[in-house]
């Protein structure tokens, strides 16, 4: 009897661990926030992009001063486009870990920016995105990017 209960419990644990994350799990919601960020940034939808950040968010990009606050972050992200540049930025999540009301996403990123009459700027690396659950929403709270030799410029 004990062995049977153990085997049933082991089978249930195996099935549960092999099952994909629920579409309502924190990990799935955060992955969708990443998709929304990519889409909003690509479209230049600054209102949607702003809504993905906590008011007290920080953006710490490679070789740039920190941008503090959601409005400062959006101003930083749109600066090249406001000068007539074509910017392509995308990131792909590699790992998401949720602990209570905080979550960390590690992702790879690629960026190209072409200013009129200037050489193209290309960059690639990793981002660490820290999300906070504020009310019913997972919002970007800290965003740090750095170049890395194992993520190649495309």
C-alpha positions as CSV (number, residue, x, y, z in Angstrom):
1,X,0.0,0.0,0.0
2,X,2.8,2.5,0.9
3,X,4.7,1.5,-2.2
4,X,1.6,2.1,-4.4
5,X,1.0,5.6,-2.9
6,X,4.7,6.4,-3.4
7,X,4.5,5.3,-7.1
8,X,1.3,7.3,-7.6
9,X,2.9,10.4,-6.0
10,X,6.0,9.9,-8.1
11,X,4.0,9.6,-11.3
12,X,2.0,12.7,-10.5
13,X,5.2,14.7,-9.8
14,X,6.7,13.5,-13.0
15,X,3.6,14.6,-15.0
16,X,3.5,17.9,-13.2
17,X,7.1,18.7,-13.8
18,X,6.9,17.8,-17.5
19,X,3.8,19.9,-18.1
20,X,4.3,23.2,-19.8
21,X,3.8,26.4,-17.8
22,X,0.2,27.5,-17.5
23,X,-0.7,30.4,-19.8
24,X,-1.7,32.2,-16.6
25,X,1.6,31.4,-14.7
26,X,3.8,34.3,-13.8
27,X,6.5,33.0,-16.1
28,X,4.0,33.0,-19.1
29,X,2.7,36.5,-18.2
30,X,6.3,37.8,-18.1
31,X,7.2,36.2,-21.4
32,X,4.1,37.9,-22.9
33,X,5.3,41.2,-21.5
34,X,8.6,40.6,-23.3
35,X,6.6,40.1,-26.6
36,X,4.6,43.2,-25.9
37,X,7.9,45.2,-25.3
38,X,9.4,43.9,-28.6
39,X,6.2,44.8,-30.6
40,X,5.7,48.2,-29.0
41,X,9.4,49.2,-29.5
42,X,9.3,48.0,-33.1
43,X,6.2,50.0,-33.8
44,X,7.4,53.1,-31.9
45,X,4.3,52.8,-29.6
46,X,5.7,54.8,-26.8
47,X,2.5,54.8,-24.8
48,X,2.4,51.0,-24.6
49,X,6.1,50.8,-24.0
50,X,5.7,53.3,-21.1
51,X,2.9,51.1,-19.6
52,X,5.3,48.2,-19.3
53,X,7.6,50.0,-16.9
54,X,7.1,50.7,-13.2
55,X,7.2,54.5,-12.4
56,X,10.4,54.0,-10.5
57,X,12.1,51.8,-13.1
58,X,15.8,52.1,-14.0
59,X,17.4,51.4,-17.4
60,X,21.2,50.7,-17.3
61,X,22.5,50.2,-20.7
62,X,26.1,49.4,-21.8
63,X,28.2,52.6,-21.9
64,X,25.4,55.0,-20.9
65,X,24.3,56.7,-17.7
66,X,21.3,55.3,-15.9
67,X,17.9,56.4,-17.0
68,X,15.7,56.6,-13.8
69,X,11.9,56.6,-14.1
70,X,9.6,55.3,-16.8
71,X,9.4,58.6,-18.7
72,X,13.2,59.0,-18.8
73,X,13.5,55.4,-20.0
74,X,11.1,56.0,-22.9
75,X,12.9,59.2,-23.8
76,X,16.2,57.3,-23.9
77,X,14.7,54.5,-26.0
78,X,13.2,56.8,-28.6
79,X,16.1,59.3,-28.8
80,X,17.6,57.8,-32.1
81,X,14.2,57.6,-33.8
82,X,13.4,61.2,-32.9
83,X,16.6,62.1,-34.8
84,X,15.4,60.2,-37.9
85,X,17.2,56.9,-37.3
86,X,16.0,53.5,-38.2
87,X,16.3,51.3,-35.1
88,X,15.8,47.5,-34.9
89,X,16.0,46.0,-31.4
90,X,14.9,42.6,-30.3
91,X,15.5,40.4,-27.3
92,X,14.8,36.7,-26.7
93,X,14.2,35.4,-23.2
94,X,16.5,32.6,-22.1
95,X,15.4,32.2,-18.5
96,X,12.7,33.4,-16.2
97,X,12.7,32.9,-12.5
98,X,9.8,34.1,-10.2
99,X,10.2,34.5,-6.5
100,X,7.1,36.0,-4.8
101,X,6.4,39.5,-6.2
102,X,9.7,39.7,-8.0
103,X,10.9,38.0,-11.2
104,X,14.1,37.9,-13.1
105,X,14.4,37.4,-16.9
106,X,17.7,36.9,-18.6
107,X,17.6,37.4,-22.4
108,X,19.8,37.8,-25.4
109,X,19.5,41.1,-27.4
110,X,20.4,42.4,-30.8
111,X,20.3,46.0,-32.0
112,X,21.1,48.0,-35.1
113,X,20.6,51.7,-35.4
114,X,21.2,53.7,-38.7
115,X,21.3,57.4,-38.3
116,X,21.1,59.5,-41.5
117,X,24.6,60.2,-42.8
118,X,26.4,58.1,-40.1
119,X,27.8,54.6,-39.9
120,X,25.4,51.9,-38.7
121,X,25.7,51.0,-35.0
122,X,25.3,47.3,-34.2
123,X,25.3,45.7,-30.8
124,X,24.4,42.4,-29.1
125,X,24.6,41.0,-25.6
126,X,22.5,40.0,-22.7
127,X,19.9,41.8,-20.6
128,X,18.8,41.1,-17.0
129,X,15.3,42.4,-16.5
130,X,13.8,42.5,-13.1
131,X,10.0,42.7,-12.8
132,X,7.9,43.7,-9.8
133,X,4.3,42.7,-9.4
134,X,2.5,45.9,-8.7
135,X,-1.2,45.3,-8.1
136,X,-2.2,42.8,-10.7
137,X,0.6,43.7,-13.2
138,X,4.1,42.5,-13.7
139,X,6.1,45.6,-14.6
140,X,9.7,46.2,-15.6
141,X,11.5,47.6,-12.6
142,X,15.2,47.2,-13.4
143,X,16.7,46.6,-16.8
144,X,20.5,46.2,-17.3
145,X,22.2,45.4,-20.6
146,X,25.8,44.5,-21.5
147,X,27.6,43.3,-24.5
148,X,28.8,39.7,-24.3
149,X,31.2,37.7,-26.5
150,X,28.9,34.7,-26.8
151,X,25.9,36.7,-28.3
152,X,27.1,37.7,-31.8
153,X,26.1,40.8,-33.7
154,X,23.9,39.8,-36.6
